[in-house]
Amino acid sequence: MTASLQRYIREIPDFPKPGILFRDITPLLRDHLFETTRQLSGLLSPVEWASIDVVAGIEARGFILGAALAAQQSKGFVPIRKEGKLPPPVVRASYTLEYGDSTLEMQSGHGRVLIVDDVLATGGTMTAAANLVVQAGYEVQALIALIDLNIVPDYRWNEHALKALLRY
């Protein structure tokens, strides 16, 4: 079923700016959200899931996937948001994207975290999120993305290799 899910992802050239090929997962979420998150959940073994306390989803599509995974696995959920979207106090990390700069924020806490995002391109957002999770007092246990564009082959953050459902 994994390969058949790929047909629900639209390719939008030159969005959000010229030269970027945007992978629109909206049709996939609309028609196959629960199948998608069931398959994402299967990227981790039961032992790995047992070592996770909370799922952290990166704004915005990572919220959808992360919250669904957290619900399926009976885990907590914490949002990693764009700057200015969470009430203080927050911890923040700035980073560079392929099409600009951005800042992520989250509230402090503790526990072992699975970080979830929709797409890994250059790894900048995932790296910033993982660094932010540690800065906020959590421990990174695993990294998952729905799509790995394979711009950075075998992406890793520290000892954690990214697990992805779809690779381009």
Backbone as CSV, one residue per row, in Angstrom:
resi,resn,N_x,N_y,N_z,CA_x,CA_y,CA_z,C_x,C_y,C_z
1,MET,0.825,-1.207,0.000,0.000,0.000,0.000,0.857,1.253,0.000
2,THR,2.108,1.178,0.509,2.949,2.373,0.589,3.108,3.038,-0.765
3,ALA,3.442,2.263,-1.794,3.633,2.845,-3.124,2.338,3.450,-3.644
4,SER,1.208,2.839,-3.346,-0.052,3.383,-3.843,-0.423,4.688,-3.134
5,LEU,0.085,4.896,-1.904,-0.175,6.166,-1.225,0.499,7.323,-1.956
6,GLN,1.622,7.040,-2.599,2.390,8.076,-3.282,1.570,8.751,-4.383
7,ARG,0.655,8.056,-4.984,-0.137,8.648,-6.082,-1.082,9.744,-5.596
8,TYR,-1.304,9.825,-4.273,-2.162,10.865,-3.710,-1.395,12.144,-3.379
9,ILE,-0.111,12.164,-3.646,0.703,13.345,-3.370,0.873,14.138,-4.661
10,ARG,0.390,15.372,-4.630,0.476,16.241,-5.813,1.816,16.960,-5.829
11,GLU,2.360,17.137,-7.021,3.583,17.912,-7.195,3.207,19.289,-7.730
12,ILE,3.579,20.325,-6.987,3.258,21.704,-7.356,4.581,22.427,-7.652
13,PRO,4.898,22.657,-8.938,6.155,23.338,-9.258,6.116,24.814,-8.876
14,ASP,7.286,25.312,-8.501,7.486,26.741,-8.208,6.625,27.252,-7.061
15,PHE,6.419,26.408,-6.043,5.678,26.832,-4.861,6.468,26.412,-3.633
16,PRO,6.697,27.255,-2.668,6.175,28.614,-2.493,6.964,29.684,-3.231
17,LYS,8.014,29.280,-3.973,8.755,30.243,-4.780,9.372,29.499,-5.956
18,PRO,9.799,30.213,-6.969,10.374,29.565,-8.155,11.532,28.624,-7.794
19,GLY,11.526,27.467,-8.442,12.582,26.491,-8.237,12.271,25.432,-7.198
20,ILE,11.211,25.616,-6.419,10.828,24.640,-5.400,9.720,23.744,-5.967
21,LEU,9.865,22.435,-5.827,8.807,21.490,-6.187,8.140,21.055,-4.890
22,PHE,6.958,21.574,-4.638,6.219,21.336,-3.399,5.465,20.023,-3.498
23,ARG,5.571,19.193,-2.466,4.812,17.937,-2.394,3.584,18.191,-1.531
24,ASP,2.430,18.257,-2.174,1.166,18.540,-1.490,0.549,17.233,-1.003
25,ILE,0.518,17.065,0.318,-0.025,15.831,0.895,-1.505,15.956,1.245
26,THR,-2.129,17.089,0.912,-3.535,17.303,1.262,-4.444,16.192,0.744
27,PRO,-4.328,15.766,-0.537,-5.196,14.658,-0.985,-4.955,13.361,-0.214
28,LEU,-3.718,13.094,0.157,-3.403,11.897,0.934,-4.063,11.961,2.305
29,LEU,-3.961,13.115,2.961,-4.584,13.275,4.283,-6.102,13.167,4.181
30,ARG,-6.662,13.749,3.144,-8.114,13.724,2.977,-8.640,12.311,2.784
31,ASP,-7.954,11.511,1.968,-8.478,10.203,1.593,-7.886,9.019,2.356
32,HIS,-6.701,9.211,2.964,-6.021,8.056,3.565,-5.251,8.400,4.839
33,LEU,-5.755,9.312,5.643,-5.035,9.716,6.848,-4.758,8.543,7.768
34,PHE,-5.762,7.736,8.065,-5.575,6.676,9.048,-4.713,5.543,8.515
35,GLU,-4.818,5.227,7.247,-3.917,4.234,6.651,-2.486,4.758,6.662
36,THR,-2.325,6.036,6.353,-0.996,6.647,6.345,-0.372,6.610,7.736
37,THR,-1.119,7.023,8.745,-0.546,7.033,10.096,-0.353,5.616,10.630
38,ARG,-1.174,4.670,10.201,-0.955,3.278,10.594,0.382,2.793,10.031
39,GLN,0.660,3.136,8.778,1.936,2.734,8.176,3.112,3.485,8.801
40,LEU,2.925,4.761,9.100,3.981,5.511,9.790,4.274,4.891,11.151
41,SER,3.235,4.519,11.859,3.392,3.889,13.167,4.220,2.613,13.065
42,GLY,4.040,1.881,11.967,4.766,0.639,11.746,6.248,0.818,11.456
43,LEU,6.690,2.060,11.251,8.122,2.300,11.053,8.922,2.083,12.343
44,LEU,8.219,2.128,13.485,8.863,1.877,14.773,8.379,0.540,15.327
45,SER,9.280,-0.180,15.952,8.931,-1.462,16.560,8.149,-1.217,17.855
46,PRO,7.469,-2.238,18.367,6.799,-2.086,19.667,7.764,-1.668,20.774
47,VAL,8.990,-2.161,20.738,9.990,-1.783,21.744,10.320,-0.293,21.614
48,GLU,10.464,0.189,20.372,10.740,1.617,20.168,9.569,2.464,20.659
49,TRP,8.342,2.042,20.353,7.172,2.800,20.820,7.116,2.823,22.342
50,ALA,7.502,1.740,22.976,7.473,1.688,24.442,8.457,2.678,25.059
51,SER,9.479,3.067,24.302,10.478,4.007,24.825,10.104,5.466,24.587
52,ILE,8.938,5.717,24.019,8.503,7.079,23.695,7.403,7.517,24.650
53,ASP,7.561,8.730,25.193,6.544,9.308,26.069,5.596,10.225,25.313
54,VAL,6.151,11.042,24.430,5.336,12.009,23.689,5.780,12.083,22.246
55,VAL,4.845,12.497,21.401,5.118,12.748,19.990,5.114,14.257,19.800
56,ALA,6.149,14.759,19.140,6.238,16.188,18.830,6.053,16.358,17.332
57,GLY,5.031,17.121,16.958,4.753,17.391,15.554,5.223,18.783,15.180
58,ILE,5.884,18.882,14.021,6.387,20.163,13.537,5.306,20.834,12.698
59,GLU,5.066,22.119,13.004,4.034,22.893,12.305,4.269,22.853,10.805
60,ALA,3.240,22.704,10.033,1.854,22.521,10.404,1.392,21.104,10.094
61,ARG,1.828,20.541,8.983,1.351,19.202,8.627,1.881,18.138,9.580
62,GLY,3.004,18.393,10.215,3.504,17.473,11.238,2.571,17.375,12.427
63,PHE,1.756,18.435,12.660,0.740,18.380,13.729,-0.265,17.282,13.426
64,ILE,-0.725,17.238,12.198,-1.766,16.288,11.811,-1.248,14.863,11.969
65,LEU,-0.086,14.607,11.391,0.487,13.266,11.458,0.885,12.910,12.885
66,GLY,1.524,13.836,13.573,1.983,13.582,14.937,0.847,13.336,15.903
67,ALA,-0.203,14.146,15.821,-1.343,13.963,16.716,-2.042,12.634,16.449
68,ALA,-2.172,12.256,15.181,-2.791,10.968,14.849,-1.937,9.808,15.365
69,LEU,-0.614,9.906,15.210,0.269,8.867,15.743,0.179,8.792,17.261
70,ALA,0.188,9.941,17.919,0.082,9.967,19.379,-1.212,9.300,19.834
71,ALA,-2.317,9.598,19.167,-3.602,8.993,19.527,-3.572,7.479,19.304
72,GLN,-3.019,7.043,18.180,-2.955,5.605,17.894,-2.128,4.853,18.924
73,GLN,-1.085,5.489,19.429,-0.162,4.821,20.341,-0.392,5.189,21.810
74,SER,-1.447,5.951,22.089,-1.762,6.396,23.455,-0.594,7.149,24.092
75,LYS,-0.044,8.094,23.336,1.066,8.934,23.792,0.586,10.374,23.866
76,GLY,1.329,11.194,24.584,1.037,12.622,24.601,1.504,13.273,23.309
77,PHE,1.075,14.510,23.110,1.466,15.267,21.920,1.938,16.650,22.335
78,VAL,3.053,17.099,21.759,3.533,18.463,21.975,3.792,19.108,20.621
79,PRO,3.340,20.344,20.458,3.562,21.028,19.183,4.902,21.748,19.140
80,ILE,5.525,21.690,17.991,6.683,22.524,17.679,6.158,23.531,16.667
81,ARG,6.095,24.811,17.098,5.384,25.828,16.328,6.315,26.873,15.757
82,LYS,5.787,27.590,14.782,6.495,28.744,14.256,6.483,29.847,15.305
83,GLU,7.436,30.734,15.201,7.628,31.802,16.184,6.354,32.613,16.410
84,GLY,6.082,32.879,17.694,4.973,33.747,18.066,3.623,33.072,18.181
85,LYS,3.556,31.756,18.060,2.271,31.047,18.083,1.949,30.400,19.430
86,LEU,2.942,30.289,20.307,2.722,29.683,21.627,2.840,30.750,22.709
87,PRO,2.068,30.615,23.769,2.226,31.562,24.881,3.544,31.285,25.616
88,PRO,4.136,32.330,26.186,5.393,32.144,26.912,5.159,31.392,28.223
89,PRO,6.199,30.821,28.765,7.572,30.851,28.267,7.792,29.791,27.194
90,VAL,8.659,30.082,26.249,9.001,29.148,25.184,10.513,29.104,25.010
91,VAL,10.955,28.054,24.379,12.340,27.902,23.960,12.305,28.013,22.443
92,ARG,13.320,28.646,21.851,13.280,28.840,20.397,14.601,28.466,19.751
93,ALA,14.505,28.111,18.460,15.680,27.808,17.640,15.440,28.374,16.248
94,SER,16.396,29.151,15.748,16.323,29.696,14.391,17.180,28.844,13.461
95,TYR,16.788,28.806,12.193,17.499,27.983,11.215,17.227,28.509,9.818
96,THR,17.945,27.969,8.840,17.811,28.385,7.448,17.144,27.273,6.650
97,LEU,16.128,27.653,5.882,15.444,26.743,4.969,16.014,26.927,3.571
98,GLU,15.606,26.056,2.642,16.052,26.209,1.268,15.473,27.475,0.622
99,TYR,14.435,28.065,1.227,13.838,29.276,0.661,13.653,30.383,1.693
100,GLY,14.504,30.433,2.723,14.429,31.521,3.697,14.853,31.074,5.091
101,ASP,14.647,31.957,6.044,14.971,31.669,7.441,13.683,31.478,8.229
102,SER,13.768,30.744,9.336,12.594,30.517,10.163,13.032,30.299,11.609
103,THR,12.059,30.356,12.505,12.290,30.089,13.920,11.190,29.162,14.416
104,LEU,11.590,28.147,15.168,10.650,27.232,15.804,10.652,27.477,17.301
105,GLU,9.510,27.218,17.932,9.382,27.356,19.384,8.616,26.169,19.943
106,MET,8.889,25.888,21.205,8.099,24.916,21.947,8.214,25.245,23.425
107,GLN,7.310,24.705,24.193,7.357,24.910,25.632,8.231,23.832,26.264
108,SER,8.866,24.168,27.357,9.753,23.243,28.052,8.969,22.072,28.640
109,GLY,9.645,20.977,28.816,9.037,19.798,29.410,10.084,18.731,29.607
110,HIS,9.626,17.495,29.706,10.553,16.385,29.863,9.906,15.127,29.315
111,GLY,10.737,14.173,28.998,10.270,12.898,28.480,11.009,12.551,27.204
112,ARG,10.732,11.359,26.719,11.370,10.840,25.504,10.438,11.091,24.326
113,VAL,11.001,11.669,23.249,10.185,12.232,22.175,10.451,11.582,20.820
114,LEU,9.366,11.350,20.094,9.402,11.053,18.669,9.073,12.356,17.958
115,ILE,9.935,12.792,17.048,9.676,14.008,16.268,9.129,13.599,14.910
116,VAL,8.017,14.259,14.502,7.333,13.921,13.256,7.185,15.160,12.389
117,ASP,7.493,14.997,11.096,7.227,16.057,10.116,6.722,15.412,8.838
118,ASP,6.182,16.240,7.957,5.640,15.707,6.717,6.726,15.414,5.692
119,VAL,7.657,16.356,5.489,8.667,16.215,4.446,10.039,16.572,4.986
120,LEU,11.021,15.744,4.684,12.413,16.092,4.940,13.027,16.470,3.602
121,ALA,13.454,17.732,3.485,14.139,18.186,2.271,15.630,18.241,2.572
122,THR,16.106,19.377,3.044,17.531,19.531,3.339,17.884,19.097,4.758
123,GLY,16.887,18.860,5.588,17.125,18.460,6.969,17.189,19.618,7.941
124,GLY,17.102,20.853,7.449,17.212,22.023,8.317,16.133,22.100,9.373
125,THR,14.899,21.855,8.988,13.799,21.931,9.951,13.901,20.811,10.978
126,MET,14.196,19.597,10.529,14.299,18.463,11.453,15.465,18.667,12.415
127,THR,16.578,19.151,11.927,17.736,19.411,12.785,17.402,20.469,13.827
128,ALA,16.779,21.561,13.382,16.385,22.620,14.318,15.397,22.089,15.347
129,ALA,14.439,21.267,14.912,13.446,20.704,15.835,14.105,19.785,16.851
130,ALA,15.019,18.942,16.414,15.691,18.033,17.341,16.531,18.806,18.353
131,ASN,17.250,19.811,17.882,18.034,20.649,18.800,17.118,21.364,19.787
132,LEU,15.983,21.845,19.308,15.016,22.545,20.145,14.432,21.603,21.206
133,VAL,14.102,20.390,20.815,13.553,19.402,21.747,14.516,19.191,22.915
134,VAL,15.789,19.050,22.612,16.796,18.862,23.662,16.917,20.126,24.514
135,GLN,16.959,21.278,23.864,17.056,22.555,24.585,15.858,22.752,25.520
136,ALA,14.691,22.223,25.122,13.468,22.375,25.923,13.388,21.363,27.064
137,GLY,14.359,20.455,27.166,14.387,19.527,28.291,13.985,18.101,27.970
138,TYR,13.682,17.821,26.723,13.277,16.479,26.316,14.474,15.680,25.798
139,GLU,14.248,14.399,25.562,15.257,13.521,24.975,14.706,12.971,23.663
140,VAL,15.440,13.140,22.580,15.012,12.626,21.276,15.195,11.112,21.253
141,GLN,14.124,10.402,20.889,14.169,8.941,20.767,14.149,8.483,19.317
142,ALA,13.430,9.212,18.448,13.300,8.788,17.054,12.821,9.963,16.208
143,LEU,13.069,9.853,14.894,12.667,10.862,13.910,11.896,10.168,12.795
144,ILE,10.733,10.720,12.461,9.921,10.165,11.373,9.475,11.302,10.461
145,ALA,9.493,11.023,9.157,8.891,11.923,8.168,8.030,11.086,7.234
146,LEU,6.950,11.666,6.788,6.124,10.983,5.794,6.926,10.809,4.511
147,ILE,7.594,11.879,4.079,8.336,11.879,2.820,9.776,12.306,3.067
148,ASP,10.708,11.553,2.508,12.116,11.946,2.472,12.451,12.219,1.008
149,LEU,12.781,13.464,0.694,13.108,13.828,-0.683,14.496,13.342,-1.091
150,ASN,15.232,12.785,-0.152,16.545,12.202,-0.393,17.558,13.226,-0.920
151,ILE,17.364,14.488,-0.549,18.348,15.521,-0.867,19.582,15.299,0.000
152,VAL,19.347,14.849,1.228,20.428,14.479,2.146,20.298,12.970,2.367
153,PRO,21.012,12.174,1.562,20.882,10.716,1.709,21.245,10.263,3.126
154,ASP,20.448,9.353,3.644,20.684,8.781,4.972,20.784,9.841,6.066
155,TYR,19.845,10.790,6.055,19.832,11.863,7.055,19.854,11.269,8.460
156,ARG,20.671,11.869,9.303,20.764,11.489,10.715,20.840,12.754,11.551
157,TRP,20.308,12.664,12.751,20.553,13.681,13.777,21.160,12.929,14.944
158,ASN,22.395,13.279,15.264,23.170,12.517,16.245,23.123,11.039,15.862
159,GLU,22.732,10.161,16.759,22.712,8.736,16.408,21.391,8.288,15.787
160,HIS,20.455,9.196,15.627,19.111,8.829,15.156,18.985,8.971,13.633
161,ALA,18.751,7.859,12.961,18.496,7.873,11.525,17.021,8.177,11.287
162,LEU,16.744,8.984,10.283,15.364,9.291,9.924,14.697,8.053,9.343
163,LYS,13.459,7.829,9.782,12.626,6.788,9.179,11.541,7.512,8.391
164,ALA,11.361,7.091,7.132,10.379,7.745,6.264,9.524,6.685,5.578
165,LEU,8.266,7.036,5.376,7.356,6.112,4.708,7.578,6.124,3.201
166,LEU,7.779,7.309,2.636,7.957,7.461,1.191,9.282,8.150,0.914
167,ARG,9.996,7.680,-0.097,11.267,8.304,-0.487,11.233,8.604,-1.977
168,TYR,11.735,9.785,-2.293,11.811,10.186,-3.716,13.242,10.179,-4.186
